[in-house]
Structure formats: C-alpha cells, structure tokens
C-alpha cells in the first residue's frame, strides 16, 4: 500500500532521534534537519492533524494508580492510518534479534525481533515503507506529544526527578522508537525498566481482538522481598520442607492487547511489569515502542 498523502519526502535520514529541551522552540522539520545535517526542504514535515490526534488520545486516556500510575489509551492513531500501519509493516528480514537472556529460545535465536527507527535500518525498507514509517516517526517524536504524556504522568516524574510537577515538561530527554515482533516462547519476568528511561510507552499493533490476553502485565512487589534480598534462598528451604513459598510479586492486571491501543508509565521504583510466555503456535505479538531516555549515550544507531 502506498504511503499516506501527508508524507512529503523519501529522505531516509529524516526523523532521526529527537532531542528535547534545548530545541523546544524549533519545528520538527528544523530539529531533524539540524540533527542529520540535511537541508530542511528535504525533511518530512510533521502532520499537524496526526499530532493533534495523538495528543488528544493521550489526554483522554484512562489513568490508573494501581499498582503504579499508568495510562491506557485507545484509538491512538486515526482508524484509516492504523490500517495502513499494519499494511506497511516491514518484512521479517529487516528485524534483528534482541539480545536478552529471557528472549533466547532453545535453538539460540531470539524470541524478540526489533527494528529500531534509525537511518541505517530505515534504509533497508522499500521506498514507500521508508516514507511511511518516517512520517510516523516524526509525529511520535513531536514535542507536543511528549508534553501531553509528561503532563499526564507528572506526579511520578516529578517525584523521581525531584522537581515540581509543573516543571516535568522541561526535563531534557531523547526519544527512541522501534517496531517489535514477539514470537511464541517470548517472555520477560517482572522488571522496572532501566533508570536511563524516564517514560516507557508501548503501542499495540494487532489486527483484531483475538490476542486480547497478550498484553503487558503489571505487578506489585511484596514488602518481604524489599527487606529480605535472600527470598529465593529462603523459598528453596521452604520448598524442601514442603511449606508454602513466599511470593515476590503479585499479578495485579494485564492490559488488553487490542488494536490501536497501548500504555505509558513513568519508570520508577514500583513500575514492575512483564509478560508471561507466549504459547506455542500463537501469532506474533506486534508492537511499537516509544521511549523517552534521560541519557543520550544509550540511544545508539543500533541499540
């Protein structure tokens, strides 16, 4: 399928990692042109209607405080554009295996395949796909979307960064985006995310509601584990004597894996989340991650 009309250029370098703070007053096109040393006229301009739609979806998203503050949004993209996103997903050959011990399958391959939005990887797409996904990239990295997300998560961001809630939108960050394919056998235990990340946002990309149960799970951590780091050793002893073992995590909820939906949360001491094992024979779990980092060195071209 050809890209939407609002994409104006095929420049594969357009939309490089967006940096916020010092460039706040510049247009998206100027920011990207400056970062890539490309002529401004050769950079895809952000689609205003799309950005407004994204911002409104974040502003109306449900916000829950249990087990930690998180947003759950629906219809993040316009319906017709979402259909185009599914139709323009890259071929499997463009993705590479994510190196994480829990993602490794018995045959040595990775159950998580990723395609980061960087010029080197974008160059492997067809011209139509490159134009299409660069346009999505530019819109996601727009400063107005960042501010909308940060305002909704302001209390947690302010607490972690030790600033006023009114100041969270001024925190310098870097945005990183990537398409992800999770294969049968993929799993990841409860984790908080590295503190190089400030906000984690994941957009679900299924074609229908048949994978509703494939969403990210949220957990609370037991107080016992917080004060006793030797829980695993203790549980081995309890198991040896046939006694009930102590749980480190309690499952609170699983966010519905529905078309054009997703979630966002501020990374903190309590942001425990994970994903149980995808069953054999299941369809791939397709997502788009959009993460705001605090430290620029973690956003390398092939990270």
Secondary structure, DSSP 8 states (H G I E B T S, - for coil): ----TT-----TTTT---B-STTTTS-HHHHHHHHHT--GGGS----HHHHHHHHHHHHTSEEE-SSS-EEEEE--S-HHHHHHHHHT---GGG-EE---GGGB-TTS-BSEEEEE-SHHHHTTS-HHHHHHHHHHHHHHT-HHHHHHHHHHTHHHHHHHHTS-GGGGGGS--EEEEEEEEE-TT--EEEE---TTEEEEEEEE--SSGGGGGGS-EEEEE-HHHHH-TTHHHHHHHHHHTT-----SEEEEEE----TTEEEEEE--TT--EEE----TT---EEEEEEEEES-GGG--TT-
